[in-house]
């Protein structure tokens, strides 16, 4: 198990304009050949957008993009005609496939925080697709077969224990609160990269929200 702390993330965005980003993996000007991906996961970005700010239209291709809003409301528009508001508890997926363009903005009057995760597809190309699951229930897995991956969302009360799936690659990201995992205490923004996971439990120290990616070997 390899623990990466929140303060080790690469800073990005443009804080002067109200956009602050924190990258878990090599990203943009922060190139680290030893930190390019983990399993299918290519990026895990924490994004903080002030009201009225956002990312203008930009392209993606050959990437599965999954977004989880922590607080606030994300406005999404893409070149395939989708326009949605993504709120806390929703899982949004954009399969960029052969190519798609999208806009991400905070059009609300309050700050927006979201976690965006990019995964490599098993078969590049094809047609873009889009899905949003409103208010996903706790412990209900979200399958991403395009990347051979499964997302587990856990919302834990203090002292509550949850089994972490066994798997070739597991990525555990703490959205909020504090948990213990494999003898380590993880706080908000911390993550654990686990290979060949077996019989692991996460225990909430405080009320916590955790995202767990279960990924096949690649």
N, C-alpha and C positions, 0 to 999 in steps of 0.2 A: 504494500500500500504506500503510495506516494502522496503526501499531503502538500497542497499548495495553498498558501495563506492569501487572504484578500489583499494585503499590502504588497504582495509580490506581483500582482497583475501589472501589465504594461498600461501606462496611461495613454489616452487618446482623445479623439473628439476635438472640440474647440471651446474650452471653458469660457473664453471671453465672449462667446456668442450664446452661452447657455447650454452647450452640449458637452457633457463629460462622459467619457467611455473608459472602461477598465477591461482589458483583454487577458484571458487566461492562457491563450496560445499566441504564438508568433503571428503578428498582424501588422500590415502596413509597414511603416518605417521600423517597427520593432521586430527585426528578423532574428530568429534564434533557430538554427538548424536542428537543435536537440529538442525543440518544443513545437513541432509542426502539427501534430495530431495525436489523438489517443483513440485507438480503435477506429470507429467511423467518424468520431468527433473532430471537427476541424477548427471550431471556434466556440467559445462561451463568453459572450460579451455582456457586461453590465452597462446599460445605457441610462443616463440621467438627462432628461430634456426639460428645460424651463418652459413655462407657458409661451406658446407662439413660436417655438423653435422646432427643428426637425431636420430630417435628411431629405433633400430634394431628390427628384427622380434619378435613379441610378440602376445599372444593369446587374443581373446575376445569371449564372448558368451552371449547370451540372452540380447543383447544391440543393440539399434539403434544408429549409430554413424553418426552425420552430421557435416561436416567441411566447414568452410567459410574462405577463404584466404583474409587477409587484404592487405598484400603487399608481393611481391616475388612470388615464384613458388614452390608448394609442389609436390614431387615425391611420388606416392603411388604404392605399389605392395602388392598383397595379394595371399593367398594360393588357391584361386579359379581361378587364372590366369589373373587377371586384373592388368594392369600397365598403369597408367595415370599421366599426369601433371595437377594439379589443380591450376587455376589462379584466381586472383580477379574477382568477379562477378559470379563464378561458385558455384553451390551447389553440394556437394558430399555426397552421403549416402552409408554407408556400414551396412547392416543388418547382424549382426554376428550370429544370430539364434543359432543353436546347437553347433557352434564353427567355428572360422576362425582365421587365423594368418595374420598379415600384417606388412609392413615396411613403415615408413614415414620419408622422408629425404629432406634436402635442398641441392640439387645438383647444384644449381645455384651459381653465383659469388656475389650475393647480399643477404642481410639479408632477412629472411622469418618470417612473423608474420601471425598466423592463429588462429581462434576461433574454438574450437571443443566442440560439445555438445552431451552428451549421454542421451538417453531416454529409459525408460523401455517399452518393448513391452507388448501389451495386452495379447498375447499368446506366452509364451516362447517356444523355440525349433524350429524345422523345418530346412530348408536349407538356407545357407547364400545367400544373393543377393546384387547386387551392382548397383548404378546408378549415373550418373553425368549429371547435367543440365548446359550447357554452357551459360554463360552470361544471367542469369535470369533477366527478365525485371522488372523494378521498379513496385511495387504494385501487381506483379503476385505471388499469394500464392503458396507455395510448400507443397503439402499434404503428411503427413506421417501417413496413416491410421493404420499402424502396432502399433503405439503408441497412436492413438486417438488424433493426434496433427496436427497443421498447422503452417508453418513458413511464416512470412510476412517480406519482405525486403523493407525498405523505404530509399530512398536517397533524402534528403530534402535541399532546398535552404534556405538561411536566411529569417526568417519570415514566411516560409511555414508551414501550419497546416495540420496534418493528423489525422484522426480518429483512435483510438486504438480499436480493436475488443472487443465487449462484450464477456465475457466468464467466466467459473468457475475458470480457472487458466490462468493468463497471465504473461509471463516473458519477460521483455523489456531490451535488452542489447544495450548500445550505443557503436558502433564500433569506430566511430570518430566524432569529433565535439561536439556540446553542444545543448541540447534540454530542454524544460520545460515540466513537466508532473505532473498533479495533485498538482500544487503549488510547486513542487521541481525542481531544476535545476540539470540535469544529464550531466556529462562529459564523455569523452572516458574511457571505462572500468567500468563505473558505471552501475548498473542494478536495476530494480524495479520488485518486486514480488507482483502481484496484484491478490486478490481473489474476485470473484463475480464482475468483472469489468463491468461498465455500463456508457456509454456516456462520455468517456474520450478522450481528444485530446492531441497529442504531438505537440509542436511548436518548430521549429528550431531557436535557437539563432544565430548559425553560420551554415555554410554548414555542414550537418551531414549525417551519415549513421547509421541506426538502425535496429536491428533484433528483431522481436516480435514473441514469441511462443504463440500460442493460443491452450490451452489444455482442454480437457474434464475433468470432475471430476473423481477421481480414488479412 
